[in-house]
Amino acid sequence: MNLQIIGHGIAGALLAEIASQNGIRVSVWADDSPASSRVAAGLFTPVTGQRLSLSWRADDALPEVDRFYPDLEEGLGCKFFHPLPTLRVFTSEKQRREWEEKPKADCVHPLNLTEPRLQASLRTPWGVVYIEGGGWVDLPVLLDALEQRRKSRNEWGRNPKPDLTVHATGHQAARDPLWKAVGWRNAHGDVLTVKIPGLPTDFIYSFDKFLLPLGEDRFRFGATYHWDVDDPVPQPDGRTELEASLKNTLALPYEIQDHQAGIRPVAIARVPIIGPHPEQPDQWIFNGFGSKGVLYTPWLAQRLVDHWQTQRPLPKETQSLRRIQRQRDRLKGIREKG
Ligand SMILES: Cc1cc2nc3c(=O)[nH]c(=O)nc-3n(C[C@H](O)[C@H](O)[C@H](O)COP(=O)(O)OP(=O)(O)OC[C@H]3O[C@@H](n4cnc5c(N)ncnc54)[C@H](O)[C@@H]3O)c2cc1C
């Protein structure tokens, strides 16, 4: 098969790499529109939401994360995979109670905060828990290395006659006439780089936001979610919201060094969407990774390649034909009612 991939964020980049590893003839290219993968903190974790429930299909996706990124680091000869536990700080009594009352994921453990440096750094009146199995991926390092690999193998550029084209165009798909019908609920996010001398770097910190250690006292700090902003430009309101949250939890002085923003590609149904277009079967989509591109792309890119090579069905929830039909039915229902 002659495969063309449009887009070189994490979705297009990992699909190109995994397809190429499996013997598929690949060409990949991107225009210079902003990629949210270049702004993302790159976190992955088995749990989601305030109640720390296990994420959709985390048992399938996480083992792929732990296998794929370290193998790729070795092959590319650079470092971008950073496993790191998370310290989750509850920000209200209600939040803690809700977590206590829910069935617990095995990777979440209660913790008594006795370490003096942590006690001096954080406000934790409602306690903390410890989450194993997460970490972060330095996406710019990974994407630059994969772009070099594609170029060195003549796999970078447009293909005038592909058998199949996969659109991995992130949030831009919502403006694309071909993929508008999927139904999108993209989410703008602001993220800061802050300097916090004295904050221990053995953890990712999660409260209503996250703090991710980068080295030399610098941390990525984010992120906001806003559904009414279409352009990936930093919002002053976003910075204000982030600072308010930081002051609630952090007991140390900080200095803001940078402010960036991006748009998360979120398809209605909130699960990634994969497969052909209903009317144009040689045009496929690999998108909708929301805030979990790092967790889901290795597993789902491999599943997509397996689907092409062995006809193994894609996970039911991701299938584009089903999803687009549902969205069309939904819109028809709304039109008929109104
Ligand atoms: C503030 C913030 C924090 C985040 N933090 C995390 C996190 O910690 N962990 C995590 O997993 N995810 C996080 N995310 C989400 C993450 O960014 C996405 O899940 C992921 O980057 C989506 O990757 P993608 O490849 O689908 O899209 P993108 O990274 O946006 O890439 C799209 C690609 O398509 C190209 N393109 C678009 N349109 C066209 C066109 N018409 N022609 C040619 N090329 C085109 C672009 O140039 C780009 O190369 C965060 C997002 C934001 C905004």
PDBQT file of the ligand as one rigid body, heavy atoms in Angstrom, charges set to zero:
ROOT
HETATM    1  C1  LIG A 401      -2.278  23.560  26.580  1.00  0.00    +0.000 C 
HETATM    2  C2  LIG A 401      -2.351  22.126  26.154  1.00  0.00    +0.000 A 
HETATM    3  C3  LIG A 401      -1.817  21.138  26.961  1.00  0.00    +0.000 A 
HETATM    4  C4  LIG A 401      -1.880  19.814  26.574  1.00  0.00    +0.000 A 
HETATM    5  N1  LIG A 401      -1.311  18.874  27.356  1.00  0.00    +0.000 NA
HETATM    6  C5  LIG A 401      -1.324  17.578  26.962  1.00  0.00    +0.000 A 
HETATM    7  C6  LIG A 401      -0.697  16.583  27.745  1.00  0.00    +0.000 A 
HETATM    8  O1  LIG A 401      -0.116  16.868  28.782  1.00  0.00    +0.000 OA
HETATM    9  N2  LIG A 401      -0.745  15.297  27.303  1.00  0.00    +0.000 N 
HETATM   10  C7  LIG A 401      -1.358  14.945  26.129  1.00  0.00    +0.000 A 
HETATM   11  O2  LIG A 401      -1.369  13.754  25.767  1.00  0.00    +0.000 OA
HETATM   12  N3  LIG A 401      -1.973  15.873  25.382  1.00  0.00    +0.000 NA
HETATM   13  C8  LIG A 401      -1.973  17.167  25.768  1.00  0.00    +0.000 A 
HETATM   14  N4  LIG A 401      -2.585  18.099  25.007  1.00  0.00    +0.000 N 
HETATM   15  C9  LIG A 401      -3.335  17.654  23.827  1.00  0.00    +0.000 C 
HETATM   16  C10 LIG A 401      -2.413  17.331  22.663  1.00  0.00    +0.000 C 
HETATM   17  O3  LIG A 401      -1.874  18.531  22.229  1.00  0.00    +0.000 OA
HETATM   18  C11 LIG A 401      -3.207  16.616  21.564  1.00  0.00    +0.000 C 
HETATM   19  O4  LIG A 401      -3.804  15.438  22.044  1.00  0.00    +0.000 OA
HETATM   20  C12 LIG A 401      -2.296  16.210  20.428  1.00  0.00    +0.000 C 
HETATM   21  O5  LIG A 401      -1.253  17.119  20.272  1.00  0.00    +0.000 OA
HETATM   22  C13 LIG A 401      -3.037  16.123  19.128  1.00  0.00    +0.000 C 
HETATM   23  O6  LIG A 401      -2.117  15.776  18.134  1.00  0.00    +0.000 OA
HETATM   24  P1  LIG A 401      -2.496  15.815  16.604  1.00  0.00    +0.000 P 
HETATM   25  O7  LIG A 401      -1.335  15.253  15.874  1.00  0.00    +0.000 OA
HETATM   26  O8  LIG A 401      -3.833  15.202  16.409  1.00  0.00    +0.000 OA
HETATM   27  O9  LIG A 401      -2.686  17.368  16.264  1.00  0.00    +0.000 OA
HETATM   28  P2  LIG A 401      -1.595  18.526  16.132  1.00  0.00    +0.000 P 
HETATM   29  O10 LIG A 401      -0.488  18.350  17.062  1.00  0.00    +0.000 OA
HETATM   30  O11 LIG A 401      -2.327  19.824  16.187  1.00  0.00    +0.000 OA
HETATM   31  O12 LIG A 401      -0.996  18.336  14.683  1.00  0.00    +0.000 OA
HETATM   32  C14 LIG A 401      -1.725  18.618  13.506  1.00  0.00    +0.000 C 
HETATM   33  C15 LIG A 401      -0.774  18.595  12.317  1.00  0.00    +0.000 C 
HETATM   34  O13 LIG A 401      -1.507  18.772  11.119  1.00  0.00    +0.000 OA
HETATM   35  C16 LIG A 401      -0.928  19.831  10.366  1.00  0.00    +0.000 C 
HETATM   36  N5  LIG A 401      -2.026  20.408   9.564  1.00  0.00    +0.000 N 
HETATM   37  C17 LIG A 401      -3.204  20.931  10.004  1.00  0.00    +0.000 A 
HETATM   38  N6  LIG A 401      -3.970  21.302   8.953  1.00  0.00    +0.000 NA
HETATM   39  C18 LIG A 401      -3.264  21.002   7.826  1.00  0.00    +0.000 A 
HETATM   40  C19 LIG A 401      -3.521  21.101   6.415  1.00  0.00    +0.000 A 
HETATM   41  N7  LIG A 401      -4.664  21.608   5.958  1.00  0.00    +0.000 N 
HETATM   42  N8  LIG A 401      -2.580  20.688   5.562  1.00  0.00    +0.000 NA
HETATM   43  C20 LIG A 401      -1.412  20.165   5.991  1.00  0.00    +0.000 A 
HETATM   44  N9  LIG A 401      -1.106  20.014   7.308  1.00  0.00    +0.000 NA
HETATM   45  C21 LIG A 401      -2.030  20.414   8.215  1.00  0.00    +0.000 A 
HETATM   46  C22 LIG A 401      -0.327  20.762  11.408  1.00  0.00    +0.000 C 
HETATM   47  O14 LIG A 401       0.663  21.591  10.855  1.00  0.00    +0.000 OA
HETATM   48  C23 LIG A 401       0.268  19.713  12.350  1.00  0.00    +0.000 C 
HETATM   49  O15 LIG A 401       1.485  19.221  11.822  1.00  0.00    +0.000 OA
HETATM   50  C24 LIG A 401      -2.525  19.443  25.354  1.00  0.00    +0.000 A 
HETATM   51  C25 LIG A 401      -3.041  20.428  24.533  1.00  0.00    +0.000 A 
HETATM   52  C26 LIG A 401      -2.970  21.754  24.920  1.00  0.00    +0.000 A 
HETATM   53  C27 LIG A 401      -3.544  22.810  24.018  1.00  0.00    +0.000 C 
ENDROOT
TORSDOF 0
